[in-house]
Amino acid sequence: MNLSLRFVLPLALVLALIAYGVIPLVDSLTLKWFVRDLEIRANLMVSTMEGPLSELLVSNSKDKIHAYFTRIMQDERLYALGFCDLNNRLLYKTQTYPDEVTCESTASLMPDSFTVLKLSRGPLHMASASIESKGHSVGRLLLLHDMSFIQQRSSDTKWYVFYLFAGLGAVISLVTVLVAHLSWKGWVAGVRAMLKGEGLLTPLTQEQQAPELRPLAKDLRSLVQALEADRRMRDESQISWTPTSLKTILHEQLAGDQVLIVSNRQPYVHNWRDEKIEVQVPASGLVSALEPVMRACSGVWIAHGNGSADHDVVDGRSHVGVPPERPAYEIRRVWITPEEEAGYYYGFANEGLWPLCHIAHVRPTFRSSDWKHYVAINERFAQAVLEEATTDNPVVLVQDYHFALLPKLIRDKLPNATIITFWHIPWPNAESFGICPWRQEILEGLLGSSILGFHTRVHCNNFIDSIDRVLEARIDRNSSTVSYGGKLTAVNPYPISIEWPLRWIQDQRPVSECRTRVRELYGLPPDRLVGIGVERLDYTKGILERFMAVERLLELQPEWIGKFTFIQIAAPSRAIIEQYQHLTSQVFALAEQINKRFGRDGYEPICLKVQHHEPPQVCECYRGADVCVVSSLHDGMNLVAKEFIGARDDEQGVLILSQFTGAARELTEALVINPYDIDQFAAALHVALTMPKVEQRARMRSMRGLIQEFNVYRWAGRMLTDAARMRQRERVMKQVGRTSLLS
């Protein structure tokens, strides 16, 4: 009843105000319409009477004139007739002619004019018309029409309007109350259905929507999404993204909820070396992005313990505090046998999924034995998550293609957990993904995520296309969400980045000293121009194409021989896989071939270092180089490009960047190249080596500003903020469900 009154009372008030303003308006318009009608009638009567009346006036036949007036008076609306001569004497009139209307009082009226007379008996409409005979005026004819019928009709109209609005108000009130009750009932039913997992938070399908509402619904969804995106961008732009702001998000928006990271690669590796334990930071974009996040958030990082001394430094629960110099979080190490690692990591993950997702022209290999190990290790890591979770709703960040099955395994055991999965490599198109024999299991596993992130929108679309082809799922492409098995997964792009400022730059020497040290370290003269490449020794990184571009540069621009050296730092990777062994031999052979062709005493154009370099060493090389080359044949993002920019606080140096990296969509001031086009690649090297310092500074300053704003803390903060909104929405839904049940 209260709900109904809230609708009806304001509606009745609005209708009453409208009626109050409309009735006088209708009254005024009605009067104008009838007066205009009388004027038209008067003109018609004058034109009809003028000829016969002028003849009667000339004949001076009073009886005939009175008879003529009497006949004209048969018109029920005509009240009286009168005739005034040129001396304003009333010569003829009908019996009803009012005494108040004299010829003198009407003499001031314009010829053939109209007026309304307000007399004691009521208003009269008077028309004054000149009567002519043989071209000369003989007097004026006065026609008076009764206007009492207008007053009556005006009164009737007012009541009609009143009845109209009263009836309209009653109908609208009834419809409003009915719709309100039905909407409330339907909304409560929908919430209850959502709480039961029936279409949770998903919009109606095209078949369920009324056809006439589909365009409107689509436009509304687009508008809401645009407003939400705009609001989120404004919110993000107002935050200075630092470890402190990330902690604030966790404590304010996630209420200090537990955060767990799961990845195959660990951020710190303990190895025995010369009877001492040495700590290494692996060469990995994933580690360089997530490690600062974990230092900001604390929590537990669950990873594969693969170091030779990893067993020796953990406690009884396989935990170790890191970073070693000032522990901020813990690593929980999961142990894997060599046989399991061969099947799960080297086999299915890196001989199957890795080449499947990268367009690098290496045929993926899938073995059922590798799949069994992959399933077993995913289950082992899921168990580790259960053991580390201190609540039933932790925030779990699952990283990369090694754990495609893990989100669903966690969801089955911890249904209230918020699972954010980030896929660090590209996702292939639906046709390519169809090659995988276990495509359905992988997709179902990933759809256990609350949020599934990729580097670019293209990768998100490819994933959704794969879902559309393989699974019977409900897809909303406008909101980029997938509903499967009663669970909703948001598929969003989150371009990964680096920490700002770089941790390793704090202890670096000035750039001028770094330039000197790099040249001394690699045996180069002080004036040598240096290019740098840093990555794992992987066939997706375009190392061979890079060397061929250097060779082509020296062919086309021989003046660079002896003046330019390219240093390639390549960390050994997956050496037991045949394709990687073959790549290693190719890289060494091509470097040797180019050095023999263009080398001289004390000069080699390519300096190849296949060994692990610590992050501070790599940062020093970035600062000491003139050009950094990132020539990936296919890459998710590639953080080497961003690390080079982050290291150049002198705002010098040139970045050559492959168009097939996710970074190329952000770092447009780099020299973007097609690594397969060797001539273009060589030309870009020449442009980079001859670029004026002013242009270098302009390009580098722009790219540094972008990375400073869109750093790794913002990347993580966006995902965690989206997760916080999702968790808050779920809490509201539960509260609404309880309230509706009580009502």
C-alpha positions in Angstrom: 0.0 0.0 0.0 2.8 2.4 0.9 4.6 1.6 -2.4 1.4 2.4 -4.3 0.9 5.7 -2.6 4.4 6.7 -3.4 3.5 6.4 -7.1 -0.1 7.6 -7.0 0.2 10.8 -4.8 3.0 12.5 -6.8 1.2 11.5 -10.0 -2.1 13.0 -8.9 -0.4 16.2 -7.8 1.3 16.5 -11.2 -1.9 15.9 -13.1 -3.7 18.5 -10.9 -1.1 21.1 -11.7 -1.3 20.3 -15.4 -5.1 20.6 -15.3 -4.9 23.9 -13.4 -2.8 25.3 -16.2 -4.6 23.6 -19.1 -8.2 24.7 -18.4 -7.7 28.5 -18.7 -5.7 27.8 -21.9 -8.5 25.8 -23.3 -11.0 28.5 -22.3 -9.0 31.2 -24.1 -8.6 29.1 -27.2 -12.3 28.2 -27.3 -13.2 31.9 -27.2 -10.8 32.8 -30.0 -12.1 30.0 -32.1 -15.8 31.0 -31.8 -15.1 34.7 -32.2 -13.3 33.9 -35.4 -16.3 31.8 -36.5 -18.6 34.7 -35.8 -16.4 37.1 -37.9 -16.5 34.7 -40.8 -20.3 34.4 -40.5 -20.7 38.2 -40.3 -18.6 38.7 -43.4 -20.6 36.1 -45.3 -23.9 37.8 -44.2 -22.7 41.3 -45.2 -21.7 40.1 -48.6 -25.1 38.4 -49.0 -27.1 41.4 -47.8 -25.3 44.3 -49.4 -26.9 44.0 -52.9 -30.5 43.6 -51.9 -30.2 46.1 -49.0 -28.7 48.9 -51.2 -31.6 48.5 -53.7 -34.2 48.7 -50.9 -32.4 51.8 -49.4 -32.5 53.6 -52.8 -36.2 52.8 -53.2 -36.8 54.2 -49.6 -39.3 51.4 -48.9 -39.4 51.2 -45.1 -41.8 48.3 -45.0 -39.8 46.2 -47.4 -36.6 47.0 -45.4 -38.2 45.9 -42.1 -39.5 42.7 -43.7 -36.1 42.0 -45.1 -34.5 42.5 -41.7 -37.1 40.2 -40.1 -36.4 37.5 -42.7 -32.6 37.7 -42.0 -33.3 37.5 -38.3 -34.3 33.9 -38.7 -30.7 33.0 -38.1 -30.7 31.7 -34.5 -27.3 33.2 -33.6 -28.1 36.7 -35.0 -29.3 38.9 -32.2 -30.1 42.2 -33.9 -29.7 44.3 -37.0 -29.4 48.0 -37.4 -28.7 50.6 -40.1 -27.0 53.9 -39.6 -27.0 56.6 -42.3 -24.1 58.9 -43.1 -25.3 61.3 -40.3 -25.1 58.5 -37.7 -28.8 58.3 -37.3 -30.3 54.9 -36.7 -32.8 54.6 -39.5 -33.7 50.9 -39.2 -33.5 48.3 -36.5 -35.0 45.1 -35.4 -37.0 44.8 -32.2 -34.2 43.2 -30.3 -31.7 45.9 -31.1 -30.3 47.2 -27.7 -30.6 50.8 -26.9 -27.1 51.0 -25.5 -25.7 50.6 -29.0 -26.0 53.9 -30.8 -24.7 55.0 -34.1 -22.6 57.7 -32.4 -21.0 55.2 -30.1 -20.0 53.0 -33.0 -19.0 55.8 -35.4 -15.3 55.5 -34.3 -15.1 51.9 -35.5 -13.1 51.3 -38.6 -15.2 50.3 -41.7 -15.7 46.6 -42.0 -14.4 45.9 -38.4 -15.5 43.8 -35.5 -15.8 44.2 -31.8 -17.2 42.5 -28.7 -19.7 44.5 -26.7 -20.1 43.8 -23.0 -23.7 44.7 -22.2 -25.9 44.1 -19.2 -27.7 41.3 -21.0 -24.4 39.6 -21.9 -21.7 39.9 -24.4 -22.5 40.6 -28.1 -20.3 40.3 -31.1 -20.8 43.4 -33.4 -19.8 43.7 -37.1 -19.8 47.2 -38.7 -20.0 47.0 -42.5 -20.2 49.9 -45.0 -23.1 49.6 -47.5 -22.5 51.1 -51.0 -24.8 52.0 -53.9 -23.4 52.9 -57.3 -19.9 53.2 -55.7 -21.0 55.6 -53.0 -21.5 54.8 -49.3 -25.1 55.2 -48.1 -24.5 54.1 -44.5 -23.4 51.3 -42.1 -25.0 48.0 -41.4 -24.6 46.8 -37.8 -24.9 43.0 -37.2 -25.0 41.8 -33.5 -24.5 38.1 -32.7 -25.4 36.5 -29.4 -22.3 35.1 -27.6 -24.1 33.4 -24.7 -23.7 30.0 -26.4 -19.9 30.6 -26.3 -20.1 30.9 -22.5 -22.1 27.7 -22.2 -19.7 25.8 -24.4 -16.7 27.1 -22.6 -18.2 25.9 -19.3 -18.9 22.5 -20.9 -15.3 22.3 -22.2 -13.9 23.0 -18.8 -15.8 20.1 -17.3 -14.8 17.9 -20.2 -11.1 18.7 -19.6 -11.5 18.1 -15.9 -13.2 14.7 -16.5 -10.4 13.8 -19.0 -7.6 14.5 -16.6 -9.4 12.8 -13.7 -10.0 9.7 -15.9 -6.4 9.8 -17.2 -5.1 10.1 -13.7 -7.1 7.1 -12.6 -6.0 5.0 -15.5 -2.3 5.9 -15.2 -2.3 5.4 -11.4 -3.8 1.9 -11.9 -1.3 1.0 -14.6 1.6 2.4 -12.5 0.6 0.5 -9.4 0.2 -2.7 -11.4 3.5 -2.3 -13.1 5.3 -1.4 -9.9 3.9 -4.5 -8.1 4.7 -6.7 -11.1 8.2 -5.2 -11.4 8.9 -5.7 -7.7 7.6 -9.3 -7.9 9.7 -10.0 -11.0 12.8 -8.4 -9.5 12.6 -10.4 -6.3 12.0 -13.6 -8.3 15.0 -12.7 -10.5 17.3 -12.1 -7.5 16.2 -15.4 -6.0 17.0 -17.1 -9.4 20.4 -15.5 -9.4 21.1 -16.7 -5.9 20.3 -20.2 -7.1 22.8 -19.8 -9.9 20.1 -19.5 -12.6 21.6 -16.9 -15.1 23.6 -15.1 -12.4 23.8 -11.4 -13.3 23.2 -12.1 -17.0 20.9 -10.1 -19.2 18.0 -11.6 -21.1 18.8 -13.4 -24.3 17.5 -12.0 -27.6 14.7 -14.6 -27.6 13.5 -13.6 -24.1 13.4 -9.9 -24.8 10.4 -8.3 -26.4 11.3 -7.5 -30.1 10.4 -3.8 -29.8 12.7 -3.5 -26.7 15.8 -5.1 -28.1 17.2 -1.9 -29.7 16.5 0.1 -26.6 18.0 -2.6 -24.3 21.1 -2.7 -26.5 21.5 1.1 -26.4 21.0 1.2 -22.6 23.6 -1.5 -22.0 26.1 0.3 -24.3 25.4 3.6 -22.4 25.8 2.0 -19.0 29.0 0.4 -20.0 30.4 3.6 -21.5 29.5 5.5 -18.3 31.1 2.8 -16.2 34.2 2.8 -18.3 34.4 6.6 -18.2 33.9 6.6 -14.4 36.5 4.0 -13.9 39.0 5.9 -16.0 38.3 9.1 -14.0 38.7 7.2 -10.8 42.0 5.6 -12.0 43.4 8.9 -13.3 43.0 10.5 -9.8 45.1 7.8 -8.1 48.9 8.0 -8.0 49.6 4.3 -8.5 52.2 3.2 -6.1 52.7 0.2 -3.7 50.9 2.3 -1.1 47.8 3.0 -3.2 47.7 -0.7 -4.0 47.7 -1.6 -0.3 45.0 1.0 0.2 42.8 -0.7 -2.4 43.3 -4.0 -0.7 42.5 -2.7 2.7 39.7 -0.4 1.7 38.0 -2.1 -1.2 38.9 -5.7 -0.4 38.7 -5.2 3.4 42.2 -6.7 3.9 41.2 -10.0 2.2 43.9 -12.6 1.7 45.7 -12.5 -1.6 47.3 -15.6 -3.1 49.3 -15.7 -6.3 49.8 -19.0 -8.2 52.4 -19.3 -11.0 54.8 -21.9 -12.2 57.8 -19.6 -12.0 58.8 -18.4 -8.6 60.1 -14.9 -8.0 63.2 -16.0 -6.1 65.2 -19.2 -6.8 67.7 -20.6 -4.3 70.7 -22.5 -5.8 73.9 -24.0 -4.5 77.0 -22.5 -5.9 80.5 -23.2 -4.6 79.0 -24.7 -1.4 77.0 -21.5 -0.8 73.3 -20.7 -1.4 72.8 -18.1 -4.0 69.5 -16.3 -4.6 68.5 -15.5 -8.2 65.6 -13.6 -9.7 64.5 -15.4 -12.9 64.4 -13.6 -16.3 60.7 -13.5 -16.7 58.2 -10.8 -17.6 55.7 -12.4 -15.3 58.0 -12.2 -12.3 59.1 -8.7 -13.1 55.4 -7.6 -13.2 54.0 -9.5 -10.2 56.9 -9.4 -7.7 56.4 -5.7 -6.9 52.7 -6.3 -6.6 53.3 -9.0 -4.0 55.7 -6.8 -2.1 53.0 -4.2 -2.0 50.2 -6.6 -1.0 51.9 -9.3 1.1 50.3 -12.7 1.1 51.5 -16.0 -0.3 53.0 -16.8 -3.7 52.5 -20.4 -4.6 55.1 -21.6 -7.2 57.1 -24.6 -8.4 60.3 -25.0 -6.3 62.9 -25.8 -8.9 66.1 -24.4 -7.4 68.9 -26.8 -6.2 68.8 -25.2 -2.7 65.0 -24.6 -2.5 64.4 -27.6 -0.3 67.1 -26.4 2.1 65.7 -23.0 2.9 62.0 -23.7 3.4 60.3 -24.4 6.7 58.2 -27.4 7.5 55.3 -26.1 5.5 57.5 -25.4 2.4 57.5 -21.7 3.1 60.3 -19.2 2.8 60.2 -15.4 3.3 61.3 -13.1 0.5 62.9 -10.8 -0.6 65.9 -12.2 1.4 67.1 -8.8 2.5 63.7 -7.7 3.8 61.0 -10.3 3.7 57.6 -8.8 2.7 55.7 -12.0 1.8 56.1 -15.8 1.6 56.7 -18.3 -1.2 54.9 -21.6 -0.8 56.9 -24.1 -2.9 55.2 -27.0 -4.6 57.5 -29.9 -5.4 57.4 -31.6 -8.8 59.3 -34.7 -9.9 61.5 -34.6 -13.1 59.1 -36.9 -14.8 56.1 -34.7 -13.9 58.0 -31.6 -15.0 58.8 -33.2 -18.4 55.1 -33.9 -19.0 53.4 -30.9 -17.4 55.9 -28.1 -18.1 58.1 -29.1 -21.0 55.5 -31.3 -22.6 51.9 -30.1 -22.6 52.6 -26.4 -21.6 55.6 -25.6 -23.7 55.4 -28.1 -26.6 51.6 -27.9 -26.8 50.0 -24.7 -25.5 53.0 -22.3 -26.1 53.3 -22.9 -29.9 49.5 -23.2 -30.2 49.1 -19.7 -28.8 52.0 -18.1 -30.6 52.0 -17.6 -34.4 55.7 -18.6 -34.7 55.3 -21.4 -37.2 56.2 -24.2 -34.8 53.9 -27.2 -34.9 52.3 -27.9 -31.4 52.7 -31.4 -30.0 50.0 -32.9 -27.9 50.5 -36.2 -26.0 48.0 -37.9 -23.7 50.8 -38.7 -21.2 51.7 -35.0 -21.0 48.0 -34.2 -20.5 47.8 -36.5 -17.5 50.7 -34.8 -15.9 49.2 -31.4 -16.6 46.0 -32.4 -14.9 47.8 -33.9 -11.9 50.0 -30.8 -11.4 47.0 -28.5 -11.7 45.2 -30.6 -9.0 48.3 -30.4 -6.8 48.5 -26.6 -7.0 44.7 -26.4 -6.3 45.4 -28.4 -3.1 48.1 -26.0 -2.2 45.7 -23.1 -2.6 43.2 -24.8 -0.3 45.9 -25.3 2.3 47.1 -21.7 2.2 43.6 -20.2 2.2 42.7 -18.9 5.7 39.1 -18.0 4.7 36.5 -19.4 2.3 36.7 -16.3 0.1 40.3 -15.4 -0.7 41.4 -13.4 -3.7 43.4 -15.8 -5.9 45.5 -14.6 -8.8 46.2 -17.5 -11.2 49.0 -16.8 -13.7 49.4 -18.0 -17.2 49.0 -21.0 -19.4 50.5 -23.5 -17.0 47.3 -23.5 -15.0 44.3 -23.5 -17.4 42.5 -26.1 -15.3 43.2 -24.5 -11.9 40.4 -21.8 -11.7 37.7 -24.5 -11.9 39.5 -26.8 -9.5 39.6 -23.9 -7.0 36.0 -22.9 -7.7 34.8 -26.4 -6.9 36.5 -26.3 -3.5 36.1 -22.6 -2.6 32.9 -21.4 -4.3 33.1 -18.0 -2.7 36.7 -17.3 -3.8 37.4 -14.4 -6.2 39.6 -15.9 -8.8 41.5 -13.6 -11.2 43.2 -15.5 -14.0 45.7 -13.7 -16.2 46.8 -15.3 -19.5 50.2 -13.7 -20.2 50.6 -15.0 -23.7 48.4 -14.5 -26.8 45.1 -16.4 -27.3 44.8 -17.8 -30.8 41.8 -17.5 -33.0 39.1 -20.1 -32.6 40.1 -22.1 -35.6 43.7 -22.5 -34.4 42.6 -23.3 -30.8 40.4 -26.1 -32.2 43.6 -28.0 -32.8 43.9 -28.8 -29.1 42.4 -32.2 -28.2 41.4 -31.0 -24.7 40.0 -27.7 -25.8 36.8 -28.2 -23.9 38.5 -29.0 -20.6 40.8 -26.0 -20.9 37.9 -23.6 -21.6 35.8 -25.0 -18.8 38.8 -24.7 -16.5 39.4 -21.0 -17.3 35.7 -20.3 -17.0 36.0 -21.1 -13.3 37.5 -17.6 -13.0 35.6 -14.6 -11.8 37.8 -12.4 -14.0 39.9 -13.6 -16.9 42.4 -11.1 -18.2 44.4 -10.8 -21.4 46.8 -8.1 -22.6 44.7 -6.9 -25.5 41.0 -6.8 -26.6 41.9 -8.9 -29.7 43.0 -11.8 -27.4 39.7 -11.4 -25.4 37.7 -11.6 -28.6 39.6 -14.7 -29.7 38.9 -16.4 -26.4 35.2 -15.5 -26.6 35.1 -16.8 -30.2 36.6 -20.1 -28.9 33.9 -20.4 -26.2 31.2 -19.7 -28.8 32.6 -22.5 -31.1 33.3 -25.2 -28.4 30.9 -24.7 -25.5 27.1 -24.1 -25.0 27.6 -20.9 -23.0 25.7 -17.6 -22.8 27.8 -14.9 -24.2 27.2 -11.1 -23.9 29.7 -9.5 -26.2 28.7 -6.0 -25.2 29.8 -6.5 -21.6 32.4 -9.1 -22.5 31.0 -11.7 -20.1 30.4 -15.4 -20.4 27.9 -17.3 -18.3 28.6 -21.1 -18.0 27.3 -23.6 -15.5 25.5 -20.8 -13.5 28.8 -18.9 -13.1 29.7 -15.6 -14.7 33.2 -14.8 -16.0 34.2 -11.3 -17.0 36.8 -11.4 -19.9 38.7 -8.1 -19.9 41.9 -6.6 -21.3 44.5 -5.6 -18.7 47.7 -4.4 -20.4 50.5 -5.5 -18.1 53.3 -3.1 -17.2 56.3 -2.6 -15.0 56.9 -1.0 -11.6 57.6 2.7 -11.5 60.2 3.8 -10.8 62.2 0.6 -11.6 63.5 -0.9 -8.4 66.9 -1.6 -10.0 67.5 2.0 -11.1 67.9 3.3 -7.6 71.4 2.0 -7.2 72.5 2.6 -10.8 75.4 4.9 -11.8 74.7 7.9 -14.0 74.0 7.0 -17.7 77.4 8.3 -18.8 79.2 5.8 -16.4 76.8 3.0 -17.5 77.8 3.6 -21.1 81.5 3.3 -20.2 81.0 0.2 -18.0 79.0 -1.6 -20.7 81.6 -1.0 -23.3 84.4 -2.1 -21.0 82.5 -5.2 -20.0 82.1 -6.4 -23.6 85.4 -5.2 -24.8 84.2 -2.3 -26.9 85.8 1.1 -27.5 84.2 4.1 -25.8 82.8 5.6 -29.0 81.1 2.4 -30.2 77.3 2.7 -30.8 75.5 -0.2 -29.1 72.3 -2.0 -29.7 70.8 -4.3 -27.0 68.4 -7.2 -27.1 67.3 -9.0 -23.8 65.1 -12.1 -23.6 64.9 -15.8 -23.1 66.3 -17.9 -25.9 62.9 -18.6 -27.5 61.8 -19.0 -31.1 58.9 -16.5 -30.6 61.3 -13.6 -29.8 62.6 -13.1 -33.4 66.3 -13.3 -32.5 67.3 -14.8 -35.9 65.4 -12.0 -37.7 67.2 -9.5 -35.5 70.6 -10.8 -36.5 69.5 -10.9 -40.2 68.5 -7.2 -39.9 72.0 -6.3 -38.5 73.5 -8.2 -41.4 71.4 -6.3 -43.9 72.2 -3.0 -42.3 75.9 -3.6 -42.7 75.3 -4.7 -46.3 73.3 -1.6 -47.2 75.2 0.9 -44.9 78.8 -0.3 -44.8 79.8 2.8 -42.9 78.4 1.2 -39.8 81.0 -1.6 -40.0 83.3 -1.1 -37.0 81.1 1.6 -35.5 78.1 -0.5 -34.4 77.8 -3.6 -32.2 74.7 -5.5 -31.3 74.7 -7.2 -27.8 72.3 -10.0 -27.4 71.6 -11.2 -23.9 69.7 -14.5 -24.1 68.9 -16.4 -21.0 68.8 -20.2 -21.6 65.3 -21.6 -21.7 63.6 -25.0 -22.0 66.8 -26.6 -23.3 65.5 -30.1 -23.2 62.9 -29.3 -25.9 64.0 -30.2 -29.4 62.8 -26.9 -31.0 64.7 -24.9 -28.5 67.9 -26.9 -29.0 67.5 -26.4 -32.7 67.0 -22.6 -32.2 70.1 -22.3 -30.0 72.2 -23.9 -32.7 70.7 -21.6 -35.4 71.3 -18.5 -33.3 75.0 -19.4 -32.6 75.6 -20.3 -36.3 74.1 -17.1 -37.6 76.0 -14.9 -35.2 79.2 -16.7 -36.1 78.4 -16.3 -39.8 77.8 -12.5 -39.6 80.9 -12.0 -37.4 83.0 -13.8 -39.9 81.6 -11.8 -42.8 81.9 -8.4 -41.3 84.3 -8.9 -38.4 87.8 -7.4 -38.3 90.6 -7.5 -35.8 89.1 -6.3 -32.5 85.6 -6.0 -34.0 82.5 -8.3 -34.1 79.2 -6.8 -35.1 77.3 -9.3 -32.9 78.1 -10.1 -29.2 76.1 -13.1 -28.1 75.8 -13.9 -24.4 73.7 -17.0 -23.7 73.7 -16.8 -19.9 71.6 -15.6 -17.0 72.0 -11.9 -16.1 70.7 -10.4 -12.9 68.2 -7.5 -13.2 70.7 -4.8 -12.1 73.1 -6.0 -14.8 70.3 -5.9 -17.4 69.3 -2.4 -16.2 72.9 -1.2 -16.6 72.9 -2.5 -20.2 69.7 -0.7 -21.0 71.2 2.6 -19.7 74.4 2.1 -21.6 72.9 1.2 -25.0 71.9 3.5 -27.8 69.2 1.3 -29.3 67.0 -1.5 -27.8 65.5 -4.0 -30.2 62.3 -6.0 -29.4 61.5 -8.1 -32.5 59.0 -10.7 -31.2 57.3 -12.7 -33.9 54.2 -12.9 -31.6 54.0 -11.7 -28.0 51.4 -11.0 -25.4 52.9 -7.7 -24.2 56.7 -7.9 -23.9 58.0 -6.0 -20.9 61.6 -5.7 -22.1 60.3 -2.7 -24.2 58.9 -1.0 -21.1 61.9 -1.9 -18.9 64.2 -0.2 -21.4 62.1 2.9 -21.3 61.9 2.8 -17.5 65.7 2.6 -17.3 66.3 5.7 -19.4 65.8 8.5 -17.0 68.2 10.5 -19.3 65.4 10.5 -21.9 67.8 9.2 -24.6 67.9 6.0 -26.6 65.7 4.6 -29.3 63.3 1.6 -29.0 62.7 -0.5 -32.1 59.5 -2.5 -31.5 57.8 -5.3 -33.3 54.2 -4.7 -34.4 53.3 -8.1 -33.2 53.7 -7.3 -29.5 51.0 -6.0 -27.2 53.4 -3.1 -26.3 53.2 -1.8 -29.9 49.6 -0.7 -29.2 50.7 1.5 -26.4 54.3 2.7 -27.3 53.5 4.3 -30.6 56.5 6.6 -30.3 58.8 3.6 -30.8 60.0 2.7 -34.3 57.5 0.0 -35.0 58.6 -2.6 -37.5 57.5 -5.9 -39.1 60.3 -8.3 -38.0 59.7 -10.5 -41.1 60.5 -7.5 -43.4 64.3 -7.5 -43.0 64.9 -4.5 -45.3 62.4 -2.4 -43.2 64.1 -3.7 -40.0 67.5 -2.7 -41.3 66.3 0.7 -42.3 64.8 1.2 -38.7 68.2 0.4 -37.3 69.8 3.1 -39.4 67.1 5.6 -38.5 67.6 4.8 -34.8 71.4 5.1 -34.9 71.2 8.5 -36.7 68.2 9.9 -34.8 68.9 13.4 -33.3 69.0 13.7 -29.5 66.1 16.2 -29.6 63.9 13.7 -31.3 65.0 10.9 -29.0 64.1 13.0 -26.0 60.7 13.8 -27.3 59.8 10.2 -28.1 61.3 8.9 -24.8 59.6 11.5 -22.7 56.2 10.6 -24.1 56.7 6.9 -23.6 58.0 7.3 -20.1 55.0 9.5 -19.2 52.7 6.7 -20.4 54.4 4.0 -18.5 54.6 6.1 -15.3 50.8 6.5 -15.5 50.0 3.0 -16.6 52.4 1.1 -14.4 52.2 -2.4 -12.9 50.4 -1.2 -9.8 47.7 0.3 -11.9 47.5 -3.0 -13.8 47.1 -5.0 -10.6 44.9 -2.3 -9.1 42.4 -2.4 -12.0 42.0 -6.2 -11.6 41.7 -6.0 -7.8 39.2 -3.1 -8.1 37.1 -5.0 -10.5 37.3 -8.0 -8.2 36.2 -5.8 -5.3 33.2 -4.5 -7.2 32.3 -8.1 -8.1 32.6 -9.2 -4.4 30.5 -6.2 -3.3 27.8 -7.0 -5.8 27.7 -10.6 -4.7 27.3 -9.5 -1.1 24.5 -7.1 -2.0 22.7 -9.9 -3.9 22.9 -12.2 -0.9 21.6 -9.4 1.3 18.7 -8.8 -1.1 18.0 -12.5 -1.2 17.7 -12.7 2.6 15.5 -9.6 2.7 13.2 -10.9 0.0 12.9 -14.2 1.8 11.9 -12.4 5.0 9.3 -10.3 3.2 
